[in-house]
Amino acid sequence: MKSLKITIEKNTDADKLKEILLQIKGVDSVDIIDEENPESELKKAFNKTKEQFKKGDYETVVNDIFDILTKNNSKK
């Protein structure tokens, strides 16, 4: 899997941008990451796990949570 990181300005409507990007052929998913509020990212990761567990995608769940936790620790 390949990913693309896009940094947006503070006044940008992130949800609208997400809708637009999801309409592009080849875009599988779009995640909004708020680096100023890492706790919300952890909540999103846990909310996403339910669907991933149904699919048996355990490795991605662990990797997502690990990435969030290690990214937060590197800022301190």
C-alpha positions as CSV (number, residue, x, y, z in Angstrom):
1,M,0.0,0.0,0.0
2,K,1.2,3.5,-0.8
3,S,0.1,6.6,1.0
4,L,0.1,10.3,0.3
5,K,0.5,13.0,3.0
6,I,-1.2,16.4,2.4
7,T,-0.7,19.3,4.8
8,I,-3.6,21.7,4.8
9,E,-4.1,25.2,6.2
10,K,-5.9,25.7,9.4
11,N,-9.0,27.3,7.8
12,T,-9.5,24.5,5.3
13,D,-12.6,22.4,5.5
14,A,-10.9,19.0,6.0
15,D,-14.2,17.0,5.8
16,K,-15.0,18.6,2.4
17,L,-11.5,17.9,1.1
18,K,-11.9,14.3,2.3
19,E,-15.1,13.9,0.3
20,I,-13.4,15.3,-2.8
21,L,-10.4,13.0,-2.5
22,L,-12.6,9.9,-2.0
23,Q,-14.2,10.6,-5.4
24,I,-10.9,10.2,-7.2
25,K,-10.3,6.8,-8.9
26,G,-7.7,4.8,-7.0
27,V,-8.2,6.5,-3.6
28,D,-9.2,3.8,-1.2
29,S,-9.4,5.8,2.0
30,V,-8.6,9.2,3.5
31,D,-7.7,9.8,7.1
32,I,-7.7,13.2,8.8
33,I,-4.8,13.4,11.3
34,D,-4.8,16.3,13.7
35,E,-1.3,16.6,15.0
36,E,-2.3,19.3,17.4
37,N,-4.8,16.9,19.1
38,P,-3.2,13.4,19.1
39,E,-5.8,12.1,21.6
40,S,-8.4,12.4,18.9
41,E,-6.2,10.3,16.6
42,L,-6.1,7.5,19.2
43,K,-9.9,7.6,19.4
44,K,-10.2,7.4,15.6
45,A,-7.8,4.4,15.6
46,F,-9.9,2.6,18.2
47,N,-13.1,3.4,16.4
48,K,-11.7,2.0,13.1
49,T,-10.6,-1.2,14.8
50,K,-14.1,-2.7,14.9
51,E,-14.3,-2.9,11.1
52,Q,-10.7,-4.1,10.8
53,F,-11.3,-6.9,13.3
54,K,-14.4,-8.0,11.3
55,K,-12.1,-8.3,8.3
56,G,-9.4,-10.1,10.3
57,D,-7.0,-7.2,9.6
58,Y,-5.2,-7.5,13.0
59,E,-1.8,-6.4,11.8
60,T,-3.0,-3.0,10.5
61,V,-4.8,-2.3,13.8
62,V,-1.6,-2.9,15.8
63,N,0.5,-0.9,13.4
64,D,-1.9,2.1,13.4
65,I,-2.0,2.2,17.2
66,F,1.8,1.7,17.5
67,D,2.4,4.5,15.0
68,I,0.2,6.9,16.9
69,L,1.8,6.1,20.3
70,T,5.4,6.3,19.0
71,K,4.7,9.6,17.1
72,N,3.3,11.1,20.3
73,N,6.3,10.0,22.4
74,S,8.8,11.4,19.9
75,K,7.3,14.9,20.4
76,K,8.0,15.0,24.1
